Amino acid sequence: MTIRIMQADLNSDIRASIAEIGDAEAVQGLMLATARWLHSRGSTQWGGLLKGHDDHNVPAAIDRGEVILFRNREDGELAGMVLLQQQPSAWDRELWELGPEAADDYNNPDHQKDPGTSIYLHRLMVNRSYAGTGLGRSILAWVETGAAYDGKDRIRLDCIAHNESLNRFYPSCGYTYMGGNGMFNTYEKMLPYFE
């Protein structure tokens, strides 16, 4: 399964591309800058990144072609990124109660993969110099129409339950609240070509 970019232009200034190995340093820089900014605001979200722990193994996701970058077309600055996992991770399996049959060992072809039809959205990040421009909302809209995903019919994501701003943001973008475990809330949206 692959992610195919169907519309590279997010808008007149920003262009989408699939991250390559050479982009790993810029991706790491954006992730750390975002984690530091969150920490400066008193949030523990993505705090593991500051300690060198990446729950979503973004370098491996780059290898799989699941990291999408959004760059300023004029100067190439990394404006934002998103991770679109085609198989649920251990985190997703637990949070979405998928059970052990949905494997997260991408390197073992004998491991049964998730038979589901979901894309799991993680690490939606916006460079702070683009904050307040609506880029996060635009990236979410692009995920639905700017790319195609073989055999997938929905986008799933999660966020910290006590983050009121995110828990208002996702429904305002058309995501349906699917439940929570007290610490994290889950959201889902059907892709428009399957509705």
N, C-alpha and C positions, 0 to 999 in steps of 0.2 A: 504494500500500500504506500502511496506517495501523496504528498500535498502538491497540488499544482496551482501556481499563481495564474489566475484568469484575468485579473486587472491589476497591473503593477502600480498605477497611480492612485494613491490614497486621496490626494487633492492636487492642486497645481504646484504645491511646494514640496510634498512628501511622496516618496516612492518606496514601495515594498519590494523586498527580495528575501530569498531563503538564505540564511546564514551559512557561511562556509567556514572551514577550519581557521582560515586567516582572520576571521572576525572574532575569534574567541576572546582576545584581549579587550577589544572594545565592549563586547557583551559583558565580560567580567567587570569592567570599569563601571558600566551603567548599573549593574546589579549592586555593586558595593556602594556607589553614590546614592542609590535609592534607599538601601538599607541604612546608611548613615543618616540620611534625611529623616527617615521614619524614626530612628532612634533619637534624633535631636528633638522630635516632637513628642517623645515619651512613649512611643509605640514599640512593642517587642516583635512586631511583624517582621519576618525575614531576618531576625536577629542572628540566626545560625550562620548567615552569610558573613557576618562580621567576625565569626569565629572559624571561618574556613569550611563550614559545612553547608553543602548545597543539596537539600532534600530531593530536588528534581533532576540532579545530575545534568546540568545544562550542556557541558561539553559532549556527553553522549547523545543528547537530544540534537545538538548541532550535527553530529555524525549521521544521525537518522534523518536529517532534513526537516526537523520539527520546530526550529526556531526561525521566526520571521522578524526581520529587521525593517525599520522604517527610518529612512535617511532623508535629510534635506537634499534635494536634487541640486541645489546651487553649490554647496560646499562639502557635501558628503557627511555632515555631522549626524551622528546617531541620535535621532529624536525619540525613538521608542522601540520596544520589542514585545514579543509575545511568544510563549511556548505553547504549541498545539500538539499534545501527545495523542498518538493514534491508538495506543493501548493504555489501559489504566495502570498507574503505578501502585505500589503497595499502599501508599497514602490514599489514593483514589479508591482502591478496593475496600479499605477499611471504612472510609467516610461514606461511600455509596453502598456499603454492605453487599459487595459483589461476590465475596467468597474467594477461596484460594484458587479456583479454576481459572481466574483471570491473571495470567502470569505477568510479572514485571521483569523477568530475566530475558532481555532482548537478545542476548548473545547465545541463547540455547535454543536451537530450532526444534528440539524435541519437546520443549515446554509448550503446553497449550496456551494460546493467546486468548484474550478476551473476545468472545464471540459477539459482543455487543456492537452497537452502531454509533457510539459516542466519540466525539473529540473532547479531550480534557484540556481546558484552557488554564494555564498557569503563567506566573511571572509576567503579567501585563505591567509594563513599566514605561513611564514617560520621563524623559530627560527633564530636569527641573527648569531648564531654560525654555521649555515648551509648556510649562504648567499654565493652566487657565486658558488655553487655546482651544479646548475641546478635543485634543488629540486622542485621549483615552477613549472617548465616545466614538470617535472616527475609526479607531483601530477595531473596536468591538463590531462596528457596522461592517468594516472591511472583512473581518473574519467570516462573516456570514455570506458575503457576496463576492469578495475579491479572490477567494481561493476555492478549489474544489477538493473534496476528500472522497476517495473511493469507498463506497459501502457505508458511509456515515450519514446520519440524518439529524444529528443534534449536537449542540455544544453544551458541555457541562463545566461548571466552575464552582469554586467555594471561596469563602472569605471568613474572617474572624467575626463571630456573632456580635461582639460588642462595638464593632466599627459601624456606627450609625450612618456615616456618609456613604460607605460602600454598600450597605444594605438598603439605601435609598437609590443609589446609582444604578445597580444592576436591574432592578425592576423598571426603572425609568428608561432603560435600554431594551425593554421587552423580555427580560429574563423572568422566569417563574420561580418563585420560592418553592423548593422541594422538601425542605425540612432541615433539621439541624440536630446537633448533639449537645447543645449548651455552650460549646466552645466555638464551633464552626457552623455556618449555614451553607446550604447547597442551593444552586440555581441551575436552571436548564432552559434552553431555547431551541426549538426545532429550526432546522435550516429551511430557508424559504422555498427551496425547490422540492422539499418533501411535505410541505403543509398542504 
